[in-house]
Amino acid sequence: MSPPNRLRRRILLTSLGLPVFPGLQACAPLWPALPPGETSPDAAELLAVSARAHGLAAFSSFNDLSVSYSGRWHRLVARLQPKLVDAGFRGDSQERLLLRDGLVAQAHTGPRGHKYVLRQKVGGEHGGVRVWFNGEESLDDESLAAAALVVDGYGLFLAGPMWLVLSAQAGRSWTLRRAPSERITVNGTAHVCDVLQVRLLPGIGFSAADRVTMYIDDDAHLLRRVRFSLDGLESTRGAVAEVDTFDHVTLEGVVWPTSFYERLLRPLPLAVHRWRLTGLDVNRGLTAEDVLGGAFGGKAEAPAGSMA
């Protein structure tokens, strides 16, 4: 992109009230080449090292997680992607993950009321999803696809490399390659990161395949940033976003990120979402009966324990 074009682009974004990320060149490739083939040994080792650093041994022993989030959306992205953002319903949320059953339930609260999502992942298949708005089940295909994308994405952001390892054990396949190390800044702190390129089959949500880039710091081996394609929803196909994870804490033998910041990279740079992990409980003894039917019940009903 020539300097005059960069200047025109900056003026356009400013006139629209959009943030400009000076380190991002819109015409620069967002993905290094990922040739077909088997996972390289050094990439597999990087994933294993990072998963262990996050606490894979403890995480693998959990039956269930209860978590809560609170966040805010950038005002413009809610207008650009209303189905995905669903800002009228997605503000604070409670989530229950039955890890051994591959079952996730989310209860969202917003100015328009309550949204409940039930996501079942079966082996290497896309699995299914059900969605209720204020107690009424929706059969809208776009709402279902958006909900599936959100559930899978939040699992990736929270558990990072552990999510990838356990997804493979559940039947998802992937190809891993290492890319050259990069220096990134997350929430004002610089990190030199090993870069892991991933091709997921199936992808996030209902996507047939997705690209993911993991930025893993070369000191603590923690995931600091994840870049991902958004091909699981017709309206976001071809888009690329990334989430920074920070303010990590260690609980129950696992290192958890508690702060998240999402921005869109393609088709245009845009701040998207900031949110925090506000509560977490491990092993309440949840069963599928506690989350089926459009609302939490039984052991799933109480809010996740506060992390304040």
C-alpha positions, 0 to 999 in steps of 0.5 A: 500500500502506498503512503498516500493510500495509507493516509487516505485510509487513516482519514477515512477510519478517523472520519468514521470514528474507528480506531487506527492500529498503527502497527497493522498494514491492511495490505500485509498478509495476516497469515504466514503460509501454512502448507498442507501436510503433517504437524511438524515435531517442533510445533507439536512440542510447543503446543505441549509445553504451553498446555503443560504451563497452563495446567493441562494435567489439572484441567484434564481431571476436571468434570465441570467448570462454572464461570462468569463474565462481564464485558462491554462492546464497542458501539459500532461493531454491534451495528456491523454484526448484530447477530454475532454480537447480540448486544441486546442480550450479551452483557454479563454471562454465566457459563457451565462447561461439562468437559467430559460430556462435551456440553456447554451452556451459557446464560446471557443477560442484556438490556433486551432480556435473557439468552440461553445457549446449549452447545453439544460437540460430538467427536470430530463433527460440528455438533449441535446448538440450541438457543432461547431468547426470553424463554422462547426457543429460536430456530433461526439459522443465523442465530444458531450459527452465531451462538455456536461460534461464540461458545467455541471461541470462548472455550479457546480464549479461556483454555488456550492450548489446553482447549486445542489438546482436548479438542484433538482428543475429542476428534477434531483434527489439526495441522500445526506449524511454527512461524518466526517469533514475534515481539507483541505488546499486550495491555502495555507489556511487551512479550517475545512470543513463539508463534504457532500456526494452526489449521482446525478441522472442523473449525470454530462453530459451524465452520468447515475449517479455520485458521488460528495463530497462537502467540505463546511467550517464550518465558512463561509459555503462556498464551498471550494472543490468539488470532483466528478466522471467522468463517463459521457465520455467513456474515463474517466469512473472510473476517479475521480477529484477535483476542489478547489475554492477560491478568492471569491467576492460578486457581485449582492448578490451572493458570487462567486469563482473567482479562480479554480484549478483542479487535477486528483486523479484517476487513477493517481494524476495529475495537470489538469487545473488552471483558473479564472473568468474574467468577470460577468454580471447579467440579460442582458435580454438574450433570447434563440434567442441570443444563438441559431445557433452556435454563440452569437448574440443580447444581448449575443454578447458583452463580459462579463464585466471585473472583473479586 
